[in-house]
Amino acid sequence: MGNTTRYGLIGCGMMGQEHLRNIALLPEADVAAIFEPDATMRARAMDIAPDARLHESLDDLLSAPDLDCLLVASPNHLHAQQLRRIAEINPLPLLMEKPLFTDMEDYGFVSEVQDTYPAPIWVAMEYRYMPVIAKLVEEVRTMQLAGDMIHMLTIREHRFPFLEKVGDWNRFNRKTGGTLVEKCCHFFDLMSFILRSRPVRVFASGGQGANHLDESYDGETPDILDNAYVVLDYENGSRAMLDLCMFADGSKFQEYIAAVGSTQKVECRVPGPQRFWPVDDLGDPPVAEVTVSRRDPRVELSVEVPVDPELLDAGDHNGSTFYQHRKFLDVVRRGGEVEVDLSAGIEAVLIGKAAQHSIATGEAVDLTKGPFASEVRNRSDLHAERN
């Protein structure tokens, strides 16, 4: 590998373009090759990375001789089949966008890949790398080291509806995996990461209340959920809840996370994408913040966690995509272990699938056995060992 790490990028829609902008901020990396079948997205990608070579097919890109790593940011339902092809042709270090798969028939193959793939695979769970969430995790780790278990963890996302995507793939469960997979698997990953335990049971309630009901695609009405509550029980006795609403565009903060232990509570608030903030009506957008509330003595301390404006302009995830790439590049260039491995990505999809099943059936789902059980983890302390 030379002084510059050369990416091959597969998929240059909205998220792929965010990756392009953030890679451009890293002096030791560039995008050498792109495969994007949509002409409009291809043109936008080339505006960001004009020196990249365009390839007409995935196989063509994978045959390029001068790539150091790959990034998959294609529509969800293509991830598993593209991962299979990458493993067959050119298994380079890989940053794989979530979710890893959308169809349970691909679960077995993706599980096998972690034992056979000869290079690192990092699952792109950007939320771990938002500076304000990293600060919350730091405070939680201090509590845990002092023996204070997190009893309750709440993640709330109140945001705008799904945006328009190429071919409208994000309007249907069969291509997204379902909203609780497509949109929320990174929240389930965050729950397990924060709690350092394995989920054992999930119950969910949700529906399609306001969004996309007046849309039609080839005679089909979208079937994706736009609101849900998901409750999880964890092996260590913790419990977590996701509160999702996708018709809450007026919210000041898009995400709110609260971790409550016996001695204190840590919470953070995360603004949504700056490009959607109505500056003319409301002035400057809010800044992310963390609050620590102690019980004895009773005290509340809050601090803002600003993000470099250049990083905010480069994407919709509060700077996290840049920090994720910096860590991934360190693995590619210097070796070491990835921070978000395939087992974490698989577990997040299984939780989302189980939650979708719970909504459909009205039943709680046991995550320790049956179709949604993770076969890639057999020790409850694996989270603590890895993290």
C-alpha positions as CSV (number, residue, x, y, z in Angstrom):
1,M,0.0,0.0,0.0
2,G,1.3,3.5,-0.9
3,N,1.0,6.7,1.0
4,T,-2.6,7.0,-0.1
5,T,-5.3,4.4,0.6
6,R,-7.5,3.8,-2.5
7,Y,-11.2,3.1,-2.0
8,G,-13.5,1.3,-4.4
9,L,-17.0,2.6,-3.8
10,I,-20.1,0.5,-4.6
11,G,-23.2,2.7,-4.6
12,C,-23.3,6.5,-4.7
13,G,-26.7,7.5,-3.7
14,M,-27.3,9.8,-0.8
15,M,-25.2,7.8,1.7
16,G,-22.6,7.0,-0.8
17,Q,-22.1,10.7,-1.6
18,E,-21.8,11.4,2.2
19,H,-19.0,8.9,2.3
20,L,-17.4,10.5,-0.7
21,R,-17.4,14.0,0.9
22,N,-15.9,12.6,4.1
23,I,-13.2,10.6,2.4
24,A,-12.2,13.8,0.6
25,L,-11.5,15.3,4.0
26,L,-8.9,12.6,4.8
27,P,-5.5,13.5,3.2
28,E,-4.3,9.8,3.3
29,A,-7.3,8.5,1.3
30,D,-9.1,8.9,-2.0
31,V,-11.7,7.2,-4.0
32,A,-10.1,5.5,-7.0
33,A,-13.0,3.6,-8.4
34,I,-16.8,3.9,-8.4
35,F,-19.7,1.6,-9.5
36,E,-23.1,3.3,-9.6
37,P,-25.7,2.2,-12.1
38,D,-27.9,5.3,-11.9
39,A,-26.8,8.1,-14.2
40,T,-27.9,11.0,-12.0
41,M,-26.2,9.6,-8.9
42,R,-23.1,8.8,-11.0
43,A,-22.9,12.4,-12.2
44,R,-23.2,13.7,-8.6
45,A,-20.5,11.3,-7.4
46,M,-18.1,12.4,-10.1
47,D,-18.7,16.1,-9.1
48,I,-17.3,15.1,-5.6
49,A,-14.6,12.7,-6.8
50,P,-13.7,13.7,-10.4
51,D,-10.5,11.6,-10.5
52,A,-12.3,8.4,-9.7
53,R,-12.7,5.8,-12.5
54,L,-16.2,4.7,-13.3
55,H,-16.9,1.0,-13.7
56,E,-19.8,-0.5,-15.6
57,S,-20.3,-3.4,-13.2
58,L,-19.5,-4.7,-9.7
59,D,-17.3,-7.4,-11.2
60,D,-15.4,-4.8,-13.3
61,L,-14.7,-2.7,-10.2
62,L,-13.6,-5.8,-8.2
63,S,-11.1,-6.6,-11.0
64,A,-9.4,-3.3,-10.6
65,P,-5.7,-3.9,-9.6
66,D,-4.9,-0.9,-7.6
67,L,-7.6,-0.8,-4.8
68,D,-6.7,-1.1,-1.1
69,C,-10.2,-1.3,0.4
70,L,-13.9,-1.4,-0.5
71,L,-17.0,0.4,0.6
72,V,-20.6,-0.8,0.0
73,A,-23.3,1.9,0.2
74,S,-25.8,0.4,-2.2
75,P,-29.6,-0.1,-1.5
76,N,-30.2,-2.5,1.4
77,H,-31.5,-5.5,-0.6
78,L,-28.3,-5.6,-2.6
79,H,-25.9,-5.8,0.4
80,A,-25.8,-9.6,0.9
81,Q,-25.4,-10.5,-2.8
82,Q,-22.7,-7.9,-3.2
83,L,-20.9,-9.2,-0.1
84,R,-21.0,-12.7,-1.6
85,R,-19.5,-11.4,-4.9
86,I,-16.8,-9.5,-3.1
87,A,-15.9,-12.5,-1.1
88,E,-15.6,-14.6,-4.3
89,I,-13.6,-12.2,-6.4
90,N,-11.6,-9.7,-4.4
91,P,-12.0,-9.9,-0.6
92,L,-10.3,-6.6,0.3
93,P,-10.8,-4.8,3.7
94,L,-14.4,-3.8,3.6
95,L,-16.6,-1.0,5.1
96,M,-20.1,-2.4,4.8
97,E,-23.1,-0.2,5.2
98,K,-25.9,-1.4,7.4
99,P,-28.0,-3.4,7.3
100,L,-25.9,-6.4,6.5
101,F,-28.9,-8.3,5.0
102,T,-32.6,-7.8,4.6
103,D,-33.8,-11.4,3.9
104,M,-33.4,-14.0,6.6
105,E,-32.4,-16.5,3.9
106,D,-29.0,-14.6,3.8
107,Y,-28.4,-15.0,7.5
108,G,-26.5,-18.2,7.2
109,F,-24.2,-17.0,4.5
110,V,-23.4,-13.7,6.3
111,S,-22.7,-15.7,9.5
112,E,-20.2,-17.9,7.6
113,V,-18.4,-15.0,6.0
114,Q,-16.9,-13.9,9.3
115,D,-15.0,-17.2,9.5
116,T,-13.9,-17.3,5.9
117,Y,-13.3,-13.7,4.8
118,P,-9.5,-13.1,4.9
119,A,-9.6,-9.3,5.5
120,P,-11.3,-7.0,8.1
121,I,-15.0,-6.2,7.6
122,W,-16.3,-3.1,9.4
123,V,-20.0,-2.7,9.6
124,A,-20.9,1.0,9.3
125,M,-22.8,1.9,12.5
126,E,-22.2,5.7,12.3
127,Y,-24.1,6.5,15.4
128,R,-21.4,5.1,17.6
129,Y,-19.1,7.8,16.3
130,M,-21.2,11.0,16.8
131,P,-19.0,13.1,19.2
132,V,-22.0,13.7,21.5
133,I,-22.8,10.0,21.7
134,A,-19.2,9.1,22.2
135,K,-19.2,11.5,25.1
136,L,-22.3,9.8,26.6
137,V,-20.6,6.4,26.2
138,E,-17.5,7.8,28.0
139,E,-19.7,8.9,31.0
140,V,-21.5,5.5,31.0
141,R,-18.2,3.6,31.0
142,T,-17.1,5.6,34.0
143,M,-20.3,4.6,35.8
144,Q,-19.9,0.9,34.8
145,L,-16.3,0.8,36.0
146,A,-17.5,2.1,39.3
147,G,-20.0,-0.7,39.6
148,D,-23.1,1.2,38.6
149,M,-25.1,-0.9,36.1
150,I,-27.3,0.9,33.5
151,H,-30.8,-0.3,34.4
152,M,-32.7,1.6,31.8
153,L,-31.7,2.9,28.4
154,T,-34.0,5.0,26.2
155,I,-33.3,6.0,22.6
156,R,-35.8,8.4,21.0
157,E,-35.7,9.4,17.3
158,H,-38.3,11.9,16.2
159,R,-37.5,13.0,12.7
160,F,-38.7,13.6,9.1
161,P,-40.1,10.9,6.8
162,F,-38.0,8.7,4.6
163,L,-36.5,10.7,1.8
164,E,-36.8,9.9,-1.9
165,K,-34.3,7.3,-3.1
166,V,-33.4,5.9,-6.5
167,G,-36.1,3.5,-7.7
168,D,-38.1,4.2,-4.5
169,W,-36.5,1.1,-2.9
170,N,-37.0,2.5,0.6
171,R,-40.8,2.4,0.4
172,F,-41.2,-1.3,0.8
173,N,-40.3,-3.9,3.4
174,R,-39.0,-6.4,0.9
175,K,-36.2,-4.1,-0.1
176,T,-35.5,-2.3,3.2
177,G,-35.9,-5.3,5.5
178,G,-38.6,-3.2,7.3
179,T,-38.2,0.1,9.0
180,L,-36.9,-1.4,12.2
181,V,-34.1,-3.0,10.2
182,E,-33.4,-0.2,7.7
183,K,-33.7,2.7,10.0
184,C,-33.1,1.3,13.4
185,C,-30.5,-1.5,13.4
186,H,-27.9,1.1,14.3
187,F,-30.0,2.0,17.4
188,F,-30.1,-1.7,18.4
189,D,-26.4,-1.9,17.9
190,L,-26.0,1.2,20.1
191,M,-28.1,-0.4,22.8
192,S,-25.9,-3.5,23.0
193,F,-22.7,-1.5,22.8
194,I,-23.7,0.8,25.6
195,L,-25.2,-1.9,27.9
196,R,-22.4,-4.4,27.1
197,S,-24.8,-7.3,27.3
198,R,-26.8,-9.6,25.0
199,P,-30.5,-9.0,24.3
200,V,-32.8,-11.9,25.2
201,R,-36.3,-10.7,24.5
202,V,-38.0,-8.1,22.4
203,F,-41.6,-6.7,22.2
204,A,-42.7,-4.1,19.7
205,S,-45.8,-2.1,18.7
206,G,-45.9,0.0,15.6
207,G,-47.7,1.1,12.5
208,Q,-47.9,3.3,9.5
209,G,-49.8,6.4,10.7
210,A,-49.1,9.3,8.5
211,N,-46.4,8.8,5.8
212,H,-46.5,7.6,2.2
213,L,-50.2,6.5,2.4
214,D,-51.1,8.6,-0.7
215,E,-48.2,7.3,-2.8
216,S,-48.4,4.5,-5.3
217,Y,-45.6,2.6,-7.2
218,D,-46.7,0.3,-10.0
219,G,-50.0,0.0,-8.2
220,E,-48.5,-0.7,-4.8
221,T,-48.9,1.5,-1.7
222,P,-45.7,1.7,0.5
223,D,-45.9,-0.7,3.5
224,I,-43.0,0.7,5.7
225,L,-43.7,1.7,9.3
226,D,-43.4,5.3,10.4
227,N,-43.8,4.9,14.1
228,A,-43.0,2.3,16.7
229,Y,-42.1,1.5,20.3
230,V,-39.6,-1.4,20.8
231,V,-38.7,-2.8,24.3
232,L,-35.8,-5.1,24.9
233,D,-34.7,-7.1,27.9
234,Y,-31.0,-7.9,28.3
235,E,-29.2,-10.8,29.8
236,N,-27.6,-8.7,32.6
237,G,-31.1,-7.4,33.7
238,S,-31.0,-4.1,31.8
239,R,-33.9,-3.0,29.7
240,A,-33.9,-0.6,26.7
241,M,-36.6,1.1,24.7
242,L,-36.7,2.7,21.2
243,D,-39.3,5.4,20.6
244,L,-39.5,6.1,16.8
245,C,-41.6,8.7,15.1
246,M,-41.0,9.7,11.4
247,F,-43.5,12.5,11.2
248,A,-42.0,14.8,13.9
249,D,-40.2,17.2,11.6
250,G,-40.6,20.1,14.0
251,S,-38.4,18.6,16.7
252,K,-35.5,20.8,17.9
253,F,-33.4,17.7,18.5
254,Q,-33.7,14.6,16.3
255,E,-32.3,12.0,18.7
256,Y,-32.4,11.8,22.5
257,I,-30.6,9.1,24.5
258,A,-30.9,8.5,28.3
259,A,-28.9,5.9,30.3
260,V,-30.0,5.6,33.9
261,G,-28.0,3.8,36.6
262,S,-28.5,3.6,40.4
263,T,-26.5,6.7,41.1
264,Q,-27.0,9.0,38.1
265,K,-28.4,9.5,34.7
266,V,-26.5,10.5,31.5
267,E,-28.5,11.9,28.6
268,C,-27.6,13.5,25.2
269,R,-29.5,15.4,22.6
270,V,-28.5,15.3,18.9
271,P,-29.6,17.8,16.2
272,G,-30.9,16.5,12.9
273,P,-29.2,17.3,9.6
274,Q,-28.3,21.0,9.2
275,R,-29.6,21.1,5.7
276,F,-33.2,20.6,7.0
277,W,-33.0,23.2,9.8
278,P,-35.2,26.3,9.0
279,V,-32.6,29.0,9.6
280,D,-34.8,31.8,8.3
281,D,-37.5,30.9,10.8
282,L,-35.5,29.7,13.9
283,G,-32.0,31.1,13.5
284,D,-28.9,29.0,14.0
285,P,-29.3,25.3,14.4
286,P,-29.0,23.8,17.9
287,V,-25.7,22.3,19.2
288,A,-25.5,18.7,20.5
289,E,-25.4,18.4,24.3
290,V,-24.8,16.0,27.2
291,T,-26.2,16.2,30.6
292,V,-25.2,14.3,33.7
293,S,-27.7,14.2,36.6
294,R,-26.6,12.8,40.0
295,R,-28.9,11.7,42.7
296,D,-26.8,12.4,45.9
297,P,-25.9,15.2,46.1
298,R,-28.5,16.3,43.5
299,V,-26.8,18.1,40.7
300,E,-27.2,18.5,37.0
301,L,-24.3,19.4,34.7
302,S,-24.7,20.1,31.0
303,V,-22.1,20.6,28.3
304,E,-22.4,21.4,24.6
305,V,-20.5,19.1,22.2
306,P,-20.0,21.1,19.0
307,V,-18.9,19.5,15.7
308,D,-16.6,21.1,13.2
309,P,-18.8,22.9,10.7
310,E,-16.9,21.3,7.8
311,L,-17.9,17.9,9.1
312,L,-21.5,19.0,9.5
313,D,-21.6,20.1,5.9
314,A,-20.1,16.8,4.8
315,G,-23.1,14.7,5.9
316,D,-26.2,14.2,7.8
317,H,-24.8,12.3,10.8
318,N,-23.3,14.9,13.1
319,G,-19.8,14.3,12.0
320,S,-19.8,10.6,12.7
321,T,-19.0,9.4,9.1
322,F,-15.7,11.2,9.2
323,Y,-14.6,9.7,12.5
324,Q,-15.7,6.3,11.4
325,H,-13.6,6.5,8.3
326,R,-10.6,7.7,10.2
327,K,-10.8,4.6,12.5
328,F,-11.5,2.2,9.5
329,L,-8.5,3.6,7.7
330,D,-6.3,3.0,10.7
331,V,-7.3,-0.7,10.6
332,V,-6.6,-0.8,6.8
333,R,-3.3,0.9,7.0
334,R,-1.9,-0.4,10.3
335,G,-3.8,-3.5,11.1
336,G,-5.7,-4.4,14.2
337,E,-9.3,-5.3,15.0
338,V,-12.4,-3.6,13.7
339,E,-14.7,-1.9,16.3
340,V,-18.0,-3.0,14.7
341,D,-17.6,-6.6,13.5
342,L,-20.0,-8.9,11.6
343,S,-21.4,-10.4,14.8
344,A,-22.5,-6.9,15.9
345,G,-24.0,-6.2,12.5
346,I,-25.8,-9.5,12.4
347,E,-27.3,-9.1,15.9
348,A,-28.6,-5.6,15.0
349,V,-30.5,-7.0,12.0
350,L,-31.9,-9.9,14.0
351,I,-33.3,-7.6,16.6
352,G,-34.9,-5.5,13.9
353,K,-36.4,-8.5,12.2
354,A,-37.7,-9.9,15.5
355,A,-39.2,-6.5,16.4
356,Q,-41.0,-6.4,13.0
357,H,-42.2,-9.9,13.7
358,S,-43.5,-8.9,17.1
359,I,-45.5,-6.1,15.6
360,A,-47.0,-8.4,13.0
361,T,-47.9,-11.1,15.6
362,G,-48.5,-9.1,18.8
363,E,-46.1,-11.4,20.6
364,A,-42.8,-11.0,22.4
365,V,-39.9,-12.7,20.7
366,D,-37.3,-14.9,22.5
367,L,-33.9,-13.9,21.1
368,T,-32.0,-16.8,22.7
369,K,-33.6,-19.5,20.5
370,G,-35.6,-19.8,17.3
371,P,-35.1,-18.0,13.9
372,F,-34.0,-14.7,15.4
373,A,-31.3,-16.1,17.8
374,S,-27.8,-15.1,17.0
375,E,-25.6,-18.1,16.3
376,V,-22.4,-16.1,16.1
377,R,-22.3,-15.3,19.9
378,N,-22.3,-18.0,22.5
379,R,-20.8,-16.1,25.4
380,S,-22.7,-13.3,27.3
381,D,-19.4,-11.5,28.0
382,L,-18.4,-11.1,24.4
383,H,-19.6,-7.5,24.3
384,A,-17.4,-6.6,27.3
385,E,-14.4,-8.4,25.8
386,R,-14.8,-6.7,22.4
387,N,-15.6,-3.2,23.7
